[in-house]
Amino acid sequence: MNSQQWIEKSDKYIMRTYGRYPIVPVKGAGCRLWDADGKEYLDFLGGVAVNNLGHCHPKVVAALQKQAAELIHCSNYYQIPQQIELAELLCRHSFADKAFFCNSGAEANEAAIKLARKYSRDTHGPERFEIITAADSFHGRTMATVSATGQEKVQRFFDPLLHGFKHVPFDDLDALEAAITPITCAVMLEPIQGEGGVNVPSPDYFQEVRRICDKHELILIFDEVQVGMGRTGKLFAHEHFGVTPDIMTLAKALAGGAPIGTMLAKDRFAAAFVPGTHGSTFGGNPLVCAAAIATVRTILEDGILNRTEEIGEYLVGELERLQHKYSFVKEVRGIGLMIGMALHIPAGEIVKKGHERGVLLNVTHDTVLRFVPPLTVTKQEINQMIAILDSIFAEM
Ligand SMILES: Cc1ncc(COP(=O)(O)O)c(C=O)c1O
């Protein structure tokens, strides 16, 4: 079937939760995708920060093929070697002592919210349950994570929201301190806001947030669903800010494109979950964990982190060159390959023109072009994308 035929069938059978572009990708390799008509695209969205190792990385493909032939799924009533191995790998390379596995970023944040409430109830009593999050944050589409998210457009139509969330401006320490009351139990933040427009906080913000949390005995949760797994040039983005959280969530890039989420915690907090308090049928099954082990090992062992820092600087430099050339470009910001280009104009038209010319671009927060390509992207691919972007900007 060609792209048009797939689109017609999609309109008939798929719920309209996304404003989908008329592109039907059927094959991928590295930073490139091909659609059902054979057209090639350079992918600077990377499945929204999922394909950190590029499409169909050979080590991830091999791990999936091997595991699929041995054991795809087994219940969490039993011990799962791949899950145990992945937990060990993540704990050895982070602040955490224990992991819980699920299937998505929203579910990882649900787990973090439940763990924070359970720990707080066990330690301080049932009156402490409120979680402070940031305006413009994004934490997922389930009811608890929609309630945690600081964006009205995500919340509208779904009242009543879950009780027990309060939003404060991001990167505003006074607002955070002022929001804390005797019912506060935790603070949940993205180290760099992704969906909110690639917002990087002041360099000392998180150290102060940590100090405030310690002072008030609040749990600090980092949502690294989008910025984790090497995206910023460190395995976890919070490493740039010299702080560690008590709980961290990961998903997106963790298994090279296979669906997974995880909530990592220090022992003291993890102990609040006991048999029966939380679970997930598919969470951490052998297939997805085999993919995740291959992904994490490749990120750690194949020089991906250093490379991301270097290639990220190159991309920022090229985008800044365009910034100096076009007055409607306001700012280029980000760390590693988590990059936003804020414009004075809406970016939707630019994205559409990019598609026509064979490059997958993305807009977030209406006016911010977000660049989250595979960490394996080459300078040549960046040059190709920049030349197309330059030609589009010249027409704006
Ligand atoms: C920071 C952050 N948290 C949570 C989520 C939700 O993840 P998922 O779509 O896998 O549920 C996202 C998705 O974009 C995200 O960017």
The ligand as an SDF file (V2000), in Angstrom:
LIG
                    3D

 16 16  0  0  0  0  0  0  0  0999 V2000
    9.2420   14.7120   30.7000 C   0  0  0  0  0  0  0  0  0  0  0  0
    8.2130   13.7220   30.2830 C   0  0  0  0  0  0  0  0  0  0  0  0
    7.6120   12.9770   31.2230 N   0  0  0  0  0  0  0  0  0  0  0  0
    6.6910   12.0650   30.9030 C   0  0  0  0  0  0  0  0  0  0  0  0
    6.3000   11.8660   29.6030 C   0  0  0  0  0  0  0  0  0  0  0  0
    5.2560   10.8440   29.2630 C   0  0  0  0  0  0  0  0  0  0  0  0
    5.8570    9.7390   28.6840 O   0  0  0  0  0  0  0  0  0  0  0  0
    4.9570    8.6650   27.8730 P   0  0  0  0  0  0  0  0  0  0  0  0
    4.4430    9.3480   26.6710 O   0  0  0  0  0  0  0  0  0  0  0  0
    5.9220    7.5490   27.5800 O   0  0  0  0  0  0  0  0  0  0  0  0
    3.8780    8.2370   28.8040 O   0  0  0  0  0  0  0  0  0  0  0  0
    6.9070   12.6140   28.5800 C   0  0  0  0  0  0  0  0  0  0  0  0
    6.5060   12.4410   27.1680 C   0  0  0  0  0  0  0  0  0  0  0  0
    6.7520   13.2490   26.3240 O   0  0  0  0  0  0  0  0  0  0  0  0
    7.8850   13.5700   28.9360 C   0  0  0  0  0  0  0  0  0  0  0  0
    8.4770   14.3270   28.0110 O   0  0  0  0  0  0  0  0  0  0  0  0
  1  2  1  0
  2  3  1  0
  2 15  2  0
  3  4  2  0
  4  5  1  0
  5  6  1  0
  5 12  2  0
  6  7  1  0
  7  8  1  0
  8  9  2  0
  8 10  1  0
  8 11  1  0
 12 13  1  0
 12 15  1  0
 13 14  2  0
 15 16  1  0
M  END
$$$$
